[in-house]
Amino acid sequence: MRTTVPAPGYATDGRTRYGLGLAWRPAEGCEGGIWYHGGTSFGTASETAVTPDGRVSAAAAVFTTRFGDEKRFLEQAEAAVRLLDRAVCGDRKHG
């Protein structure tokens, strides 16, 4: 699962790599990047992330009823990714 290939169309950053069901990408604050998996379906965006050593992980889901508003849906999905980056890779000095 951790043997990856470049996946330029998988995420907007252009640096994502994809394996068997998992993707890896660099993330600010996580020296080794993060492993993640997400999905979208009928107004729902779900994301998960974990550090390479497995010590920190998080999951988020965003629900919307704006089925016809693609721009808003993408903004919500990107917000879920930012939330996970902060939860998994953010500053832990303050608890």
C-alpha positions as CSV (number, residue, x, y, z in Angstrom):
1,M,0.0,0.0,0.0
2,R,2.9,2.3,0.6
3,T,4.5,1.7,-2.8
4,T,3.3,4.7,-4.7
5,V,3.3,6.3,-8.1
6,P,2.9,9.9,-9.0
7,A,-0.7,10.9,-9.1
8,P,-0.8,14.4,-10.5
9,G,-4.6,14.5,-11.0
10,Y,-5.5,13.0,-7.6
11,A,-5.2,16.3,-5.6
12,T,-4.7,19.9,-6.4
13,D,-1.1,20.2,-5.0
14,G,0.5,18.1,-7.9
15,R,2.8,16.3,-5.4
16,T,0.5,13.6,-4.3
17,R,1.5,9.9,-4.8
18,Y,-1.0,7.0,-4.8
19,G,-0.7,3.4,-3.7
20,L,-3.2,0.6,-3.3
21,G,-6.1,2.5,-1.6
22,L,-3.8,5.1,0.1
23,A,-2.3,8.3,-1.0
24,W,0.8,10.2,0.3
25,R,1.4,13.9,0.1
26,P,3.6,16.4,1.8
27,A,1.9,18.4,4.6
28,E,3.2,21.5,6.4
29,G,4.3,20.5,9.9
30,C,4.7,16.8,9.1
31,E,8.3,16.1,8.1
32,G,7.4,12.7,6.6
33,G,4.2,14.0,5.0
34,I,0.9,12.2,5.6
35,W,-0.9,9.1,4.4
36,Y,-4.6,9.7,3.6
37,H,-7.7,8.5,1.9
38,G,-10.9,10.3,1.2
39,G,-14.0,10.2,-0.9
40,T,-17.1,12.0,-2.0
41,S,-20.6,10.9,-2.5
42,F,-24.0,12.6,-2.8
43,G,-23.1,15.8,-0.9
44,T,-20.6,14.3,1.5
45,A,-16.8,14.6,1.5
46,S,-14.8,12.4,3.9
47,E,-11.1,12.5,4.6
48,T,-8.7,10.6,6.9
49,A,-5.0,11.2,7.6
50,V,-2.3,9.6,9.6
51,T,1.4,10.3,10.2
52,P,3.9,7.7,8.7
53,D,4.6,6.3,12.2
54,G,0.9,6.0,13.0
55,R,1.1,8.1,16.2
56,V,-1.4,10.7,15.1
57,S,-4.5,10.3,13.0
58,A,-7.7,12.1,12.3
59,A,-10.9,11.9,10.3
60,A,-13.4,14.5,9.1
61,A,-16.6,14.5,7.2
62,V,-18.4,17.4,5.6
63,F,-22.1,17.2,4.7
64,T,-23.9,19.6,2.4
65,T,-27.2,19.8,0.6
66,R,-25.9,22.0,-2.1
67,F,-25.8,19.2,-4.7
68,G,-25.7,21.6,-7.7
69,D,-23.0,24.0,-6.3
70,E,-19.8,22.4,-7.4
71,K,-17.6,25.4,-6.4
72,R,-19.0,25.3,-2.8
73,F,-18.6,21.5,-2.6
74,L,-14.9,21.8,-3.6
75,E,-14.4,24.5,-1.1
76,Q,-15.9,22.4,1.7
77,A,-13.8,19.3,0.6
78,E,-10.6,21.5,0.6
79,A,-11.6,22.8,4.1
80,A,-11.8,19.2,5.4
81,V,-8.2,18.6,4.1
82,R,-6.9,21.7,5.8
83,L,-8.6,20.7,9.0
84,L,-6.9,17.3,9.0
85,D,-3.5,18.8,8.2
86,R,-3.9,21.1,11.2
87,A,-5.1,18.2,13.4
88,V,-2.4,15.8,12.4
89,C,0.5,18.1,11.7
90,G,-0.2,21.2,13.7
91,D,1.7,22.6,16.7
92,R,1.3,20.2,19.6
93,K,3.4,22.2,22.1
94,H,0.2,23.7,23.5
95,G,-1.7,20.4,23.9
